Amino acid sequence: MQEFTLELWGFLKERKKFWLLPMVMFLFLLGALIVLTEGSAVAPFIYTLF
């Protein structure tokens, strides 16, 4: 995971595409939210947000 992060940062830095960083972070947080609430009692409340 660390290698991927460093490679992504190098790509963003070299190509001056810093506007992609918020989108990547949002997708990571959304994925983490889905994985962490998959089997919990909070899941029905998360589904109402979407």
Backbone as JSON Lines, residues from 0, in Angstrom:
{"i":0,"aa":"M","n":[0.83,-1.19,0.0],"ca":[0.0,0.0,0.0],"c":[0.87,1.26,0.0]}
{"i":1,"aa":"Q","n":[1.96,1.2,0.73],"ca":[2.85,2.37,0.79],"c":[3.48,2.65,-0.57]}
{"i":2,"aa":"E","n":[3.84,1.6,-1.29],"ca":[4.44,1.77,-2.61],"c":[3.43,2.43,-3.57]}
{"i":3,"aa":"F","n":[2.18,1.98,-3.5],"ca":[1.13,2.57,-4.34],"c":[0.94,4.05,-4.02]}
{"i":4,"aa":"T","n":[0.92,4.38,-2.74],"ca":[0.74,5.77,-2.31],"c":[1.88,6.65,-2.81]}
{"i":5,"aa":"L","n":[3.1,6.17,-2.68],"ca":[4.25,6.94,-3.14],"c":[4.24,7.11,-4.67]}
{"i":6,"aa":"E","n":[3.84,6.06,-5.37],"ca":[3.77,6.14,-6.82],"c":[2.67,7.1,-7.26]}
{"i":7,"aa":"L","n":[1.54,7.07,-6.58],"ca":[0.45,8.0,-6.9],"c":[0.87,9.44,-6.63]}
{"i":8,"aa":"W","n":[1.53,9.67,-5.5],"ca":[2.0,11.02,-5.18],"c":[3.02,11.51,-6.21]}
{"i":9,"aa":"G","n":[3.91,10.62,-6.63],"ca":[4.89,10.99,-7.66],"c":[4.21,11.35,-8.97]}
{"i":10,"aa":"F","n":[3.19,10.6,-9.34],"ca":[2.44,10.91,-10.56],"c":[1.76,12.26,-10.46]}
{"i":11,"aa":"L","n":[1.08,12.52,-9.34],"ca":[0.38,13.79,-9.17],"c":[1.35,14.96,-9.16]}
{"i":12,"aa":"K","n":[2.48,14.78,-8.53],"ca":[3.48,15.85,-8.42],"c":[4.12,16.15,-9.78]}
{"i":13,"aa":"E","n":[4.46,15.08,-10.51],"ca":[5.15,15.26,-11.79],"c":[4.23,15.85,-12.85]}
{"i":14,"aa":"R","n":[2.99,15.41,-12.87],"ca":[2.05,15.85,-13.9],"c":[1.24,17.09,-13.49]}
{"i":15,"aa":"K","n":[1.46,17.58,-12.27],"ca":[0.75,18.76,-11.74],"c":[-0.77,18.55,-11.74]}
{"i":16,"aa":"K","n":[-1.18,17.39,-11.28],"ca":[-2.61,17.07,-11.23],"c":[-3.07,16.95,-9.78]}
{"i":17,"aa":"F","n":[-2.82,17.99,-9.02],"ca":[-3.19,17.99,-7.61],"c":[-4.7,18.03,-7.41]}
{"i":18,"aa":"W","n":[-5.46,18.41,-8.44],"ca":[-6.91,18.44,-8.33],"c":[-7.48,17.03,-8.22]}
{"i":19,"aa":"L","n":[-6.71,16.0,-8.55],"ca":[-7.17,14.62,-8.42],"c":[-7.11,14.13,-6.97]}
{"i":20,"aa":"L","n":[-6.3,14.76,-6.15],"ca":[-6.11,14.3,-4.78],"c":[-7.41,14.27,-3.97]}
{"i":21,"aa":"P","n":[-8.25,15.3,-3.99],"ca":[-9.5,15.21,-3.22],"c":[-10.41,14.07,-3.69]}
{"i":22,"aa":"M","n":[-10.43,13.81,-5.01],"ca":[-11.27,12.72,-5.51],"c":[-10.75,11.36,-5.04]}
{"i":23,"aa":"V","n":[-9.45,11.19,-5.07],"ca":[-8.86,9.93,-4.62],"c":[-9.12,9.72,-3.14]}
{"i":24,"aa":"M","n":[-8.97,10.76,-2.36],"ca":[-9.21,10.65,-0.91],"c":[-10.68,10.35,-0.63]}
{"i":25,"aa":"F","n":[-11.6,10.98,-1.35],"ca":[-13.02,10.73,-1.17],"c":[-13.36,9.28,-1.5]}
{"i":26,"aa":"L","n":[-12.84,8.76,-2.6],"ca":[-13.1,7.37,-2.96],"c":[-12.53,6.41,-1.92]}
{"i":27,"aa":"F","n":[-11.35,6.71,-1.39],"ca":[-10.76,5.86,-0.36],"c":[-11.62,5.86,0.91]}
{"i":28,"aa":"L","n":[-12.07,7.05,1.32],"ca":[-12.91,7.14,2.52],"c":[-14.26,6.47,2.32]}
{"i":29,"aa":"L","n":[-14.84,6.6,1.15],"ca":[-16.11,5.94,0.86],"c":[-15.95,4.42,0.89]}
{"i":30,"aa":"G","n":[-14.87,3.93,0.32],"ca":[-14.6,2.49,0.35],"c":[-14.38,1.98,1.76]}
{"i":31,"aa":"A","n":[-13.65,2.74,2.56],"ca":[-13.4,2.35,3.95],"c":[-14.71,2.35,4.74]}
{"i":32,"aa":"L","n":[-15.57,3.32,4.49],"ca":[-16.86,3.38,5.16],"c":[-17.71,2.17,4.83]}
{"i":33,"aa":"I","n":[-17.73,1.79,3.58],"ca":[-18.52,0.62,3.16],"c":[-17.97,-0.65,3.78]}
{"i":34,"aa":"V","n":[-16.66,-0.81,3.8],"ca":[-16.05,-2.02,4.35],"c":[-16.27,-2.11,5.86]}
{"i":35,"aa":"L","n":[-16.1,-1.0,6.56],"ca":[-16.2,-1.02,8.01],"c":[-17.63,-1.18,8.52]}
{"i":36,"aa":"T","n":[-18.61,-0.74,7.75],"ca":[-20.0,-0.82,8.22],"c":[-20.76,-1.96,7.56]}
{"i":37,"aa":"E","n":[-20.06,-2.86,6.89],"ca":[-20.72,-3.93,6.15],"c":[-21.6,-4.81,7.03]}
{"i":38,"aa":"G","n":[-21.13,-5.22,8.18],"ca":[-21.89,-6.14,8.99],"c":[-22.33,-5.55,10.31]}
{"i":39,"aa":"S","n":[-22.38,-4.25,10.41],"ca":[-22.72,-3.66,11.7],"c":[-24.16,-3.17,11.73]}
{"i":40,"aa":"A","n":[-24.58,-2.73,12.89],"ca":[-25.94,-2.22,13.07],"c":[-26.08,-0.81,12.51]}
{"i":41,"aa":"V","n":[-24.98,-0.2,12.12],"ca":[-25.01,1.16,11.59],"c":[-25.34,1.16,10.1]}
{"i":42,"aa":"A","n":[-25.24,0.01,9.46],"ca":[-25.42,-0.09,8.01],"c":[-26.73,0.52,7.51]}
{"i":43,"aa":"P","n":[-27.89,0.27,8.14],"ca":[-29.13,0.88,7.61],"c":[-29.09,2.4,7.61]}
{"i":44,"aa":"F","n":[-28.39,3.0,8.57],"ca":[-28.3,4.46,8.62],"c":[-27.37,5.0,7.53]}
{"i":45,"aa":"I","n":[-26.35,4.23,7.18],"ca":[-25.44,4.64,6.13],"c":[-26.16,4.61,4.78]}
{"i":46,"aa":"Y","n":[-27.0,3.59,4.55],"ca":[-27.7,3.47,3.28],"c":[-28.67,4.63,3.05]}
{"i":47,"aa":"T","n":[-29.19,5.23,4.11],"ca":[-30.1,6.35,3.92],"c":[-29.38,7.6,3.43]}
{"i":48,"aa":"L","n":[-28.06,7.66,3.61],"ca":[-27.3,8.8,3.11],"c":[-27.17,8.78,1.6]}
{"i":49,"aa":"F","n":[-27.24,7.59,1.01],"ca":[-27.05,7.46,-0.42],"c":[-28.36,7.11,-1.06]}
